[in-house]
Amino acid sequence: MEQYAVEMLHITKRFPGIIANDDITLQLKKGEIHALLGENGAGKSTLMSVLFGLYQPEEGIIKKDGVEVKINNPNDANALGIGMVHQHFKLVECFTVLDNIIMGVEPNKMGFLQKKEAREKVMALSEKYGLHVDPDAKIEDITVGMQQRTEILKMLYRDNEILIFDEPTAVLTPQEITELMQIMKNLAAEGKSILFISHKLNEIMEVADRCSVLRKGRYIGTVNTKDTTIEQLSAMMVGRNVNFHVEKKPAHPGDVVLDIENMTVASKVHKNNAVKNVSLKVRAGEIVCIAGIDGNGQSEFVYGLSGLEPLVSGKITLLGKDITKTSIRQKSILGISHIPEDRHKHGLVLDYSLEDNLVLQTYFNPEFTSGAGFLRRKNIREYANRLIEEYDVRSGQGAVTTARAMSGGNQQKAIIAREIDKAPELLIAVQPTRGLDVGAIEFIHKQLVAQRDAGKAVLLVSLELDEVMDVPDRILVMYEGEIVGELDPKKTTQEELGLYMAGAKRDEVKA
């Protein structure tokens, strides 16, 4: 009989209004990479949170190495050799990498912190697994990929044998994803057992030995990845066949909606400007994508455009009106919608209800606020229920669910519903499908194309090469804060796009 590193047998976990895990059994072999696949809100993160001691199941048992164990909290999990990298990292931003890694298990002698030996152990682990972190860098100053490596080192420093990765590639660049896949393979080769939550089917096919599928809180089945296909996995996940190609008619661009002239935005990290003298135009009825490796000024460009950061210089015109110094609310009223890259920081108020988040930018309209200044709660509820239905936003208690209690993918769907329903003249969509499953990605891409076909201007910012090649009508490549190339997605290749993104091909482009 096979000895499993971990067995979760008949696990049931309920929340108000929803059964998140309904009699799920999951078995992890020693030394394997086991993927956990499912739609947004299918119960994957909940199941892993049960294993890590963050939640207690109402029914079912957990076995480690064939012996039943009780995991009351993450400390119990760590004591059993179980570690977890969460989808949203658990790091203290003003602390260094080293301080975050050793927090809670600080080596000391007679009450005095012994950082030297901790540093030596961290550097040895970093070297062994090819993680290459700077132990003295502050978390707030390093890339998301480096923050993730810090989380991995936290697990390795505690000698964890079972490693849980919750959506580990959702915030990474293609290069960082390739590196992480190799790191995971190295860890498995060392005998570590890995549970890997992902929506990205090509990553599962590349790195996982086996894959278990959940749908709406229930266990669908487990397959060997070498014996299945992406199409079969996607059908298991969403219960239907998924179209991986974006269906769209040729674009018919109209008048210029957005005109950016010589935009320069300062960097918060270094003295150089993050965005340097960028000019571009987006017309009605087209999708323009800004592509590039993360950290090449895309975030600062969007902050400058949306008003989150001031411009050093330059001019922004919307439908012929100068909006360079217009307030964020006024830009919204004038017809700009913004799907932000960081849904927690800029997209939602996590402790507000779903319905309140859906009217964050329109609550002051007469439809939602009376002349006396009181919110029209009935109207807000009806509006929220319509968007929840249209965009398939899943939550335990519907419109009154706290945003924090929703899965990351459903938080994203709520933001997209709010921004698109405003019927904007310009939709700025930054990483709109980050953390979404294939069914939701298919739906969002259709929404972007529908906006284009309705004569709206869409500015897409994406790190996903498949999305960059498939969705837009024009691609502008940003490298070190400058537009270095304009490409036609119908005529270019991923290889050529990659060369532009790496700065190997610079081209003078007049958008």
Summary of the structure (lengths in Angstrom):
residues: 511
radius of gyration: 23.7
end to end distance: 64.6
largest distance: 73.4
contacts: 1697
relative contact order: 0.11
helix: 34%
strand: 27%
